[in-house]
Amino acid sequence: MLADERREAILRAVESQGSITVKELAEEMGVSAVTLRQDVRELAGRGLLTRVHGG
C-alpha cells in the first residue's frame, strides 16, 4: 500500500469511527505502528486530523 493510499485509509477510518488508535489501525491495515505514526504526524501537520496522546 502506498503512503497516499494509507493516509486516505486513515482519514476514512477516523471519519467513520470518530477516533482510532495506532494499534487498531496497524492491525486493520497490516502496517507497522511506526509507519502509521509517521502518517498520522503528516496528516496532523496538514491539519487533517488531531492527534491525542495516550488515549
Backbone bond lengths (Angstrom), bond angles and torsions (degrees), N, CA, C in turn:
res aa  C-N    CA-C-N  psi(-1)  N-CA   C-N-CA  omega(-1)  CA-C   N-CA-C  phi
1 M - - - 1.443 - - 1.534 108.30 -
2 L 1.300 115.73 130.75 1.458 121.17 179.65 1.529 111.07 -76.42
3 A 1.326 115.82 158.40 1.466 120.80 -177.28 1.526 111.83 -56.46
4 D 1.325 117.17 -44.82 1.470 119.50 -179.68 1.524 111.54 -62.63
5 E 1.333 116.94 -38.84 1.467 120.95 178.29 1.527 110.28 -65.49
6 R 1.338 116.27 -42.76 1.471 120.43 178.70 1.512 110.68 -61.07
7 R 1.318 115.79 -44.95 1.468 119.79 -177.63 1.517 111.25 -65.23
8 E 1.311 117.13 -38.90 1.473 120.13 175.45 1.525 110.02 -63.03
9 A 1.337 117.01 -41.48 1.465 121.15 179.29 1.529 110.95 -64.55
10 I 1.320 116.82 -37.99 1.469 120.78 177.18 1.521 109.88 -62.29
11 L 1.321 116.43 -47.53 1.470 120.18 -179.84 1.523 111.54 -61.88
12 R 1.326 117.29 -39.80 1.475 120.51 177.57 1.526 110.55 -63.83
13 A 1.333 116.79 -42.90 1.467 120.87 -179.49 1.523 110.95 -63.09
14 V 1.321 116.76 -43.83 1.466 120.49 179.45 1.523 110.29 -65.39
15 E 1.316 116.33 -41.17 1.464 120.05 179.87 1.525 111.25 -63.56
16 S 1.318 117.36 -42.62 1.466 120.05 -176.13 1.530 112.72 -78.21
17 Q 1.342 117.46 -32.11 1.462 120.23 -175.18 1.525 113.75 -103.93
18 G 1.305 117.39 -10.82 1.458 120.19 -178.31 1.511 112.42 86.29
19 S 1.307 116.40 -50.42 1.462 121.62 174.31 1.518 107.81 -154.10
20 I 1.320 115.27 156.03 1.460 120.77 -179.22 1.521 107.86 -157.45
21 T 1.313 116.47 145.96 1.463 119.69 179.75 1.522 110.10 -85.86
22 V 1.319 114.90 159.81 1.463 120.36 176.55 1.529 109.14 -61.26
23 K 1.322 116.71 -38.88 1.469 120.59 179.52 1.529 110.80 -60.63
24 E 1.333 116.62 -45.30 1.467 120.39 178.93 1.527 111.00 -62.70
25 L 1.331 116.24 -43.63 1.465 120.00 178.01 1.523 111.11 -61.04
26 A 1.329 116.41 -44.29 1.461 120.99 -178.98 1.526 110.70 -59.38
27 E 1.327 116.37 -43.43 1.460 120.49 179.88 1.526 111.14 -66.18
28 E 1.330 116.87 -43.07 1.464 121.13 -179.19 1.524 112.31 -66.63
29 M 1.336 116.38 -38.94 1.456 120.77 -172.02 1.523 113.70 -96.86
30 G 1.323 117.46 -12.23 1.457 120.06 -178.90 1.524 112.64 68.04
31 V 1.333 115.79 35.96 1.461 122.60 -178.47 1.523 107.47 -125.70
32 S 1.327 117.17 151.95 1.461 119.51 -179.03 1.526 111.50 -67.49
33 A 1.322 115.01 151.71 1.458 120.89 178.45 1.525 110.87 -62.32
34 V 1.321 117.38 -34.57 1.469 121.14 179.08 1.524 110.15 -61.35
35 T 1.317 116.86 -45.48 1.468 121.56 178.99 1.520 110.43 -61.76
36 L 1.322 116.42 -44.14 1.462 119.92 -179.10 1.522 112.03 -66.80
37 R 1.317 117.09 -37.48 1.468 119.09 177.26 1.526 110.67 -61.09
38 Q 1.325 116.71 -39.99 1.471 120.38 177.18 1.524 110.40 -62.45
39 D 1.319 116.48 -43.29 1.467 120.65 179.00 1.527 111.01 -63.92
40 V 1.324 116.97 -43.64 1.462 121.23 -179.59 1.529 109.97 -63.75
41 R 1.340 116.89 -41.54 1.464 120.40 176.53 1.522 111.25 -58.78
42 E 1.320 115.96 -43.94 1.470 121.46 178.98 1.528 110.72 -61.82
43 L 1.313 117.02 -47.76 1.467 121.28 -179.40 1.527 111.46 -64.39
44 A 1.316 116.65 -40.23 1.468 120.47 178.15 1.526 110.26 -66.00
45 G 1.310 116.56 -38.60 1.456 120.88 178.62 1.520 112.75 -62.79
46 R 1.319 115.85 -29.67 1.469 120.93 177.69 1.532 111.92 -88.55
47 G 1.341 116.22 0.71 1.460 120.44 177.84 1.517 114.17 77.83
48 L 1.338 117.36 18.77 1.461 120.96 -176.87 1.521 113.33 -89.43
49 L 1.326 116.94 -16.95 1.460 121.22 174.86 1.512 108.43 -155.23
50 T 1.318 115.35 168.65 1.458 121.55 179.67 1.514 108.89 -115.85
51 R 1.316 115.54 128.29 1.464 120.43 177.34 1.517 109.33 -86.36
52 V 1.339 115.43 140.20 1.456 121.92 174.31 1.513 106.48 -124.37
53 H 1.304 116.62 123.34 1.461 120.81 -178.23 1.522 110.45 -87.04
54 G 1.321 115.81 131.88 1.454 120.75 174.18 1.513 115.79 75.63
55 G 1.314 117.15 18.54 1.436 117.36 172.00 1.461 115.78 115.94
